[in-house]
């Protein structure tokens, strides 16, 4: 699978409305057949920073995502709200879902 983490830094005054701004992009991506997850979080240390954790089944799914109309529209929708170019980690890894943490077992 492709496992991707992206950090977005928003401009002053744009943070509170950022999730609304990306809602159509998020919904469309989650409907893609090869999308495994597409989850947003807001930093607890910096309320102007949003973190997107996403995964796609394989090369074809990742390629279809970045080639989609909603991907292009999503980037353009968020562009006016961003302070800087987003930072990304994108890696192909084994597996197709979350695994349990071996160091901290509950139950």
Secondary structure, DSSP 8 states (H G I E B T S, - for coil): -EEEEEEEEB-TTTSTTHHHHHHHHHHHHHTSTTEEEEEEEE-SS-TTEEEEEEEESSHHHHHHHHHSHHHHHHHHHHHTTBSS--EEEEEE-S-SS----TTS---
